[in-house]
Amino acid sequence: MTVGTLPAALKIGNQTYALGTLTEESTEKYSGRGNRMAGWIRLHPDLTGVFLGEVLWHEIIHQVLEQGEFKDANADEKLIERLSCGVSGVLLDNPELVKWMQELAVQRAP
């Protein structure tokens, strides 16, 4: 099932992150990676469906924590994993919430 393509970039906090694909040497080790200083999030090229969404949220949460200057933003992978799965589940199970949030975004746009 095709659900469209990911955007080229995401605004997270006060920074825009380019979305891309992990390099081949990173794909054996990671499903996703993010770099705040360089402004990118890269995902494994073979990810699809719900797992792709969970990995993307995982990387987004890492960046939110880093921007919030949490001292150990990368230390608690279990917490980040649980949050990313939880957020993905809420969004997937509540399309009306997503629609409502999209309407808020339109109202907020300059």
Residue pairs with C-beta under 8 A, 6 or more apart in sequence:
1 49
6 19
6 43
6 56
7 19
8 18
8 19
9 16
9 17
9 18
9 19
10 16
10 17
10 19
10 41
10 60
11 17
12 60
12 63
12 64
12 67
13 63
13 64
13 67
14 67
15 36
15 39
15 63
15 67
16 39
17 34
17 39
17 40
17 41
17 63
18 39
18 40
18 41
19 40
19 41
19 42
19 43
20 40
20 41
20 42
20 43
21 42
21 43
21 44
21 45
22 30
22 32
22 33
22 42
22 43
22 44
22 45
23 42
26 33
26 42
27 44
27 45
27 46
30 44
31 43
31 44
31 47
31 51
31 55
31 58
32 41
32 42
32 43
32 44
32 47
32 55
32 56
32 58
32 59
33 41
33 42
33 59
34 40
34 41
34 42
34 59
34 60
34 62
34 63
35 41
36 63
36 66
36 67
41 56
41 59
41 60
41 63
43 52
43 55
43 56
43 59
44 55
47 55
50 88
50 92
53 88
53 91
53 92
54 84
54 85
54 88
55 84
57 83
57 84
57 85
57 87
57 88
58 80
58 81
58 84
60 84
61 80
61 83
61 84
61 87
62 73
62 74
62 80
65 73
65 80
66 73
66 74
90 97
91 97
91 98
